[in-house]
Amino acid sequence: MKLIALISFVNLAVSVLPVLVFLATLVFLDSYKLVRFRAIALALGVGCLAGGVSFLLNNGVHAAAGLEDVFYRRYGAPIIEELIKSLYLIYLIRMKRVGFMVDAAVFGFAIGAGFALVENAYYVERLQEANLLVWIIRGFGTAIMHGGATAILGIIFKNVSDRAASTTAGAFVPGFVIAVLLHSFYNHFFFGPVISTFLIIVLLPAVMIVVFQRSEVSLRQWLRVGFDSDQELLETLTSGNLMETPVGTYLQSLQTRFNPIVVVDMICYLRIHVELSIEAKGILLMRQSGFELPPDPTVAEKFAELRSLARNIGQTGKLALLPFLHTSDRELWQLHMLKVQ
């Protein structure tokens, strides 16, 4: 019994360690550390849950459709599994929790890795007589394919949604189709399991390297431009001659539509929003230089004050501030990042 347990443990380790090492490598390569450890752990857990849900759905759909095992594995399972794996990723992107493509890649791969953990654990228990080569293929091929397919889905979804400024179904479809095609192609084993595994471990890292490089260039450019504009706006707001500036002239014109007290609250809201934006960008710049700053104890108070001011000025007041408020996905993402420090 001890020998059987040891063999099962070795098989499980071989089948899951590669995907976990790959995930750790992605996190290491991210010099800005955009995705925190607890967020990755949560994505792994969601992936495990997705693996269990997909298992139940696959069994039900397969039985109801009466399709042959091979046909269903190639064409049915990829659709259900990629859809289930993508649900949490869709939520993160729609809720502005993903700022850049590299975030989407890390979250997507973590979800796929969790899925692979459950799937491989099931097969280790089910196929106890299988030789070590099977688990090497499942570890370096199937598991990494699951992570890679969901990562690619997230990358494309994020890229398309940024370009279209929309997170509707239309932005999701291209990435989903490509993930399903990749999954289905792998399940065909056109070149045999060993060569298919080799292609996965060669091509996927190349794709990820390109994504990380493009994402870091985009992030550096955004930080450079955004930091300068935020600093300039904050200096204007805190200067003694605000009303002599174009910003002050605009804010002064709002007094014809808003109560003067509300206009004061609008100025305070804008100032705190800019301060938080600058602080978030500063944290990213420090991380890129290898420094990890301790959490700012005043952040919670600033967010509480921001919420209170938002209630005072109302939705119309916030709309009036749109010329100065940065409310793109990346700006909203950085505020969320600061809130969860």
N, C-alpha and C positions, 0 to 999 in steps of 0.2 A: 504493500500500500504506500509506503514511504517513497519507494522508487517511482511509482506511478504519479504520486503527487509532485515529486521533483521534476519529472519529465514534463508534466503539465505546466509547472511554473516556468521552466525554461522555454517551452513553446510559446507561452503567453508573453514572456519577456521579449522574445525575438519578434513576435508579431506586433508589439505595441511600442517598444523603445524607439525604433526609427522615426515614427511620426512625432513622438514627444521630443526627441532630439532636434528634429527639423523645426518644430514649433519654437523651441528654446533658441535656436539659431536665428529665426526671424525676429524674435524679441531682442536678441543681442545686436543684430544688424541695425535696428532702429535707434539711431543715435539720439533722437529727441525723446525716446521712451514715451510715445504718444498713448500707448495702451497700458494701463496699470495692471499689476499682477492679479488683483482681485477681480478685475473685469475679464481677464483671460481665464481665470479659474471658473468664473460664472459661465463663460462661453463654453468651456469644456463640459461643465455640468449639463448645460442645455443640449450640447451635442450628444451626451450620453442618453438624455431623455429622448432626443430625436431618434436615436438608434432603437430604443425600445418601442416607440410609437410606430416607426417604419416597419419593424418586424411584424407587429400585429396587423398593420394595414396591408402589408405585402401578402401575408397569409390569407387575409380575408378576400382581397381583390383577386389573388391568384386562384383561389378555390372557386370564387364566384364566376370568374371569366373562363375557367376550364382550359387555360392555355398550357402548352408544353413548358417544362421547366426551363429549357435552354432559351426558348423564345421570350418567356417572361423575364428571365434574368437579363437579357440583352435589351429589351425594349420597354418593359413595364416597370421593373424595379428602379431603373435610373430616374424616371419621371417622378415617382412617388418619393424616393429618397432625397433627391435634390430639392424638391418642393418643401419637404418637411425640414430639411437642414437649413433652408433659406429663410424660414419664417422669422427667426430671432434676428437675423441679419437685416431683414427688411424693417423690422421694428427699430433697430438701432439707427439705421440710416434715416428713416422717416422722422425719428425723434431727435435728430441732429446730434447723435452721440458719436458720429464718425466724421472727422474733419477732412481726412486725406485718404488717398487710395491705399497707403500703407496700413492705415487703421483697418480698412475693410479687408485687406489681405490677412492681417493677423487675426482679426475676429473670425473671418471665414475659415481660416485654417484651424483655429482652435475648435470651432464647432465641428468641423469634419474630423478632427482628431478624436474628440469625445465620441462621435458616432462610431469611428473605427475601433475604439477601445471596447465598446459594448459588443459590436459585431464579432470581433476577433475572440473576445472572451467566450462568446456563445459557441463559436466554431471549435475552440480548443476543447471545450467540454464535449462537444458533439463528435468531433473527429479525433479521438484519442489515439487511433492507430496510424494517423498520417505521419509521414516522415518530416524531418527538419526542413527540407527544401520547401515544403508547402507553407510553413510559417515564415520562412525568409521571404517568399513571394508575397504573402499576405502583409508582412511588415513593411517591406521596402516598396511594394507595388500597390496593393489594394488600399492599405491604410493611408499612404501618402496621396494616392489618387483621390480618396474621399476628402482629405484636407485641401488638396490642390483645386479640385473642382469647385468647392464652395468658396475658396479664396478667390478664384478667377471670377466666379459669379459676383462676389462682392465688389471686386475691382471694377468690373464693367458696369455694374449697377451704379456705383459711386461716380464713375467717370461720366456716364450718360446723364445721370441726374444733375451733375454739376453743370454740364453743357446746356442742358435744357431747362435748368432751374426748376426742376420738377421731380417728385418722387412717385409719380403715378405708375400704373401697371405698365405703361409703354416704356418707361425707363428700365423696368425690371426684366422685361421679356428677353432682350438680346443676351444678357448674361445667363439667364436661366436656360435658354436654348443651347448655348455653348457648353454650359456645365453638363447638361443632359447628354449632348453629343459626345463629349469627352468621356463621360462615365460609360455610355453605351459602347463607344469604340474600344475602351479598355476591356469591357466584359466580353467582347468578341474574340479576344486573343488571336488576332489575325497573324501575328508573328510568333505565337507561342507565349506561354506565361513568363518565361525567363527574359526574352527579348522585350516583351511589353513592360515588364518591371524595369528593365534597364533604361528604356525610353523615358519612363516616368521620372526616374532619379537623375536623368541627365537634363531633360527639357524643363521640368518644373523649376529647379533652382535658377535656370537661365531666365525664365519668365519673371521670377520673383526679384532677381537682381535688377532687371530693367525697371520693374515697378518701383522698387525702393529708390533707385537713382532718380527717376522722374519725380517721385513724390518729394524727395528731399530738396530737389531744385525748386519745385513749386512752393514748398514750405519756407525755404530761405527767402525767396522773392516776396512771399506774402508777409513774412515777419519784417523784412526790411521796409517795405512800403507802409504796412499797417502801423508799425511802431512809430515811424516818423510822423504820420498823419495824426495818430492818437496823441503824441506828445505835443504837437502843434495846437491841437484843439484844446488839450488840458491847460496849456499855458494861456490860451485866449480866455478860457473860462475863469481862471484864477487870477487873471491880471486885474489891475485896478481900473482899467479903462475898457471894460468889456463892451459897454454900450457904444463905444466909438469904432468898434470893429464890425465887419459884415455879419458875423455871427450875432453880435449884440443888436444890430439893426433889425435882423430877422426876428429875434426873440422879442424885441420891443414892439414889432408890428403885431405880435400875437395878442397884445393887450387889448386890441380892438375886438377880439373874439373870446378871450379867456379872462377870468378874474385875475387881477394882479397877484394874488396869493398863489393861484394855480401856476402862473408863469414862473414864480420863484421856485415852486416845487419842480417844475419842468427843468429849470436850470440845475437844480440839485440832482435830479434824476440823471441828467446828461453827464454831469461831472462824475458821479459815482460809477456810472456805466463805463465811462472812459478810463477811470482809475482801475477798475477791475480788468478791463481789456489790456491795459498796459502791464498790469501785474502778471496776467496769464502769459503774455508774450515774453515777458522777462524770465519767467520760469522755464519756458521752452528754450530760450537762448542759453540759460545757465546749464540746462540738461545737456544741450549740444556740446558745451564746453567741459562736460564731465562732472558738474556740480549738482548736487541734489539739495534744494532748499527745504528747510523745515516748514510745515504748514503755517500759514499766517493766521494767528488767532483772531484777527479783526475781520476776516473774510465773511464769517457767518453774520456778523453784525451789519456789514455792508449789504449783503444780500437781503437781510431782513428790512433794512432801510429802503433798499431798492424796491422791494415788494410793496411796502407801505406807500412810497411815493407814486408807484404805478397805480395804486388804487385811487390816490388823490387826483391824479391828472386824467385818469380814465383812458380808454382806448383812443378817443379823439386826440387827446394830448400826445400820446405816443406816436400817432400818425403824423402829427405836426412836427415831431422831432426827427422824422425819418431822414431828412436831408443830412443829418449829422450822426444819427445812430447807425452803427454797423450791424446789420441783422442778417447777413448772409449765413449759410450753413456753417461756414468755418468760424464766424464770429460767435454764433450761438454755441458751437461745439467747445470753443475755448472757454466760455463762461461756465459751461457744465464741467469741463475739466478742472477748473479752479474750484468749483463748488465741492467736488468729491475728493479733493486733496486730503 
